[in-house]
Amino acid sequence: MKENKLPFETVYADMSSSQNLEDFIKILSESVAKVLHRKNRIKDIFKAIGGIRPLISYDELTGQPQLSFTYRTEEDKKMTLSSLFSYMEDCGKEVVVAIDEFQQIREYPDVQMEAMLRTCIQPLHHVRFIFCGSKKHVMSDMFTNAKRPFYESTTNVPLGKLDETTYAGFITGLFNEYGKSIEPDLVENIIHWTKDHTYYTQSLCNEVFNISGKQVTADHVRKAKLTILQSNTDRFLEIKRMTTPSQWKLLKAVAKEGEVQKPTSAAFLSKYGLVSGPAVLKSLKSLVEKELILETVTLEGSVYSVYNVFFSRYLEYL
């Protein structure tokens, strides 16, 4: 890994798999340990944590440090978390910590994690945080709801889609790097089909890469799409079972439109045989709450689309 020449240290921690405070500490401490490992200062983390001495091992494939802790009380966990922040604060350099899928902390059953983190973070002067999350409405509530601990403590920075030309060049370059050739129109087709959404684009590219030879063809891309949709069919049918007939009908309508700005317009209702404006608004509210429909607020008003791109493509075929 290249040496960090920035005037600050960077720590990245993905909390998507975390289920509780203990998981949060483990993921964050290992992320800090990776930075120390690069600088041959791995022993510093033992000094920082003090009485709760972790056990350290190394991943056989990546060589990255892995930590485990033994706690006697719940207070030990809080002390360990506080010690980690104190270490970063006093390390002699500004630190930027990016916590991905931050909204996951609201699911922890064992602690009021938002309040605890706010208490730990508030006194820090040399540590800055970037909180990222894929559940837009949950993240928004965490930072704009006056009843939440992080209320008005951050600056909101919406991330737009990647420039398609830049993204296409990146994809083509990676295929070429591994001895595969892919035509520009196929790359454009992939980006369009995944609606320029990084997660879905990477998933489709990965499937195309796995089934193709040195020359990627349109048939490879078509088969990759079909494989992805078939592998998710059971999950999509489960969604159908958990929605009402009117909600399912609305989901299909939104998917076929791609984006809907006026869900109660006469044209939209008539085109898809929807009952009435009030009924659509009721279904829409429920689907947004279930994270099946994404509501994007613009200066012109709300725009609605199916949250999961693969699910949206599946619904288009129905």
C-alpha positions, 0 to 999 in steps of 0.5 A: 500500500502506498504511503499516505502523503496527506497532512492527516491520517485517514481511517475507513470503517465499514459498519454494514456488518455490525450488530452491536457495540462490540462489533463497532469497536472491533471494526473501528479498532481494526481500521485504526490498526491497519494505519498503525500496521503500515507505520510499524506502530501496531503496539501503539494500539495496545498502549492506547486501550490500556487495561482491555488488552486485545488479542491480535492475529493476521489475516492469512490472505491480506496480512491485515491485523485482526483484533479480538477483545474480552470484556468483563462488563459493559463499562469496559466496552465504553472505556475501550471505545473512548480510549480509541478516540483518545488515541486518535486525538493525541496521535500528533496528527489530524485524523479523518475517520470515514464511517460507512453505513453509519445508520447501522448503529441505530439497530444496536439493541444493547446501547443508545449508540448515537448518544454515546458516540456524540458524547465521545466525539464532541470534545475532540479537536484533532479528529474529523468524521465523515458519516456515510450511509445508503439509507437516505431517510434514516441518515437524514433523520439522524442529523436533521431530527431535533430529537436525535443526538447528532442534530445539526452537528454536521454538514450534509453533502449529497453525493451525485452519480459518477460522470458516465464518461469517467466511469466508462473509462474506469470500467474499460481500463479494469477489463483491459488490465486483466486481458479482456476487451470490451466495446464502448457500447457494451460499457454504456449498456451496462451503466445505463442498465444499472442506472449509473449506481456504483453497487449495481454497476460493479455487481453486473461488471463482476458477473460479466467478467466471470462468464466472459473470455478475452472478448466480451460480447453482447451475449455475455452482458445479456446472460449476466443480467439474466443470471442476476435477476434469476438469483434474486427472484426468490427475494423479489417474490418475498417482497411481493408477499409483504406488499398489498396488491395496490402497492405491488401494482404501484411498484411496477408502475414506478419501475416501468416509468423509471422516475415519477414526478407526478404520481397522482396525475391523471395520465399516470393513474390512467396509464397503469390502471391505478385507483385514485390519487389518495390511494396512490399517496397512501401506498407511496408513503408505505413503500418509502417507509419500507425502503422499496421506493426512493424519494428524492427531493429536488427544487421542483418537488419529489421524484420517486423511483424503485430503490433497488435497481435490480428489483426495478429491472425485474419489475419492468419485465412483468 
